[in-house]
Amino acid sequence: MPEISEPSARTQTTLFKLRARQCRSIVSDDRSEVIFCGGETQDGSSWCPWHRRLVYTRPMMAGSGAGKRFA
């Protein structure tokens, strides 16, 4: 898997300044002013490659434990 760099803090932006192809991952802890990553997105994703890797989970393959119950 290729190395993915964390987005620069310089791309961070507010909701009203957020543009198309900018990452919508919220990076602020302060609820009074929500700050988005703002890094460049690809392939119609809402997240930059860094945040997409953090939020995306591959679906389980059939037969790999899907639907099995624990006793």
Backbone hydrogen bonds, N-H to C=O, Kabsch-Sander energy under -0.5 kcal/mol:
donor,donor_aa,acceptor,acceptor_aa,energy
11,T,8,S,-1.5
12,Q,9,A,-1.2
13,T,36,F,-2.0
15,L,34,V,-0.5
17,K,14,T,-0.8
18,L,14,T,-1.0
18,L,15,L,-0.6
22,Q,19,R,-1.1
23,C,39,G,-2.9
24,R,46,S,-3.1
27,V,35,I,-2.8
28,S,35,I,-1.0
31,R,29,D,-0.5
33,E,30,D,-0.5
36,F,13,T,-3.4
37,C,25,S,-2.6
38,G,23,C,-1.9
41,T,21,R,-1.6
42,Q,47,W,-0.6
45,S,42,Q,-2.4
52,R,48,C,-2.8
53,R,49,P,-1.9
54,L,50,W,-1.0
55,V,51,H,-1.8
56,Y,52,R,-2.5
64,S,61,M,-1.8
68,K,65,G,-1.7
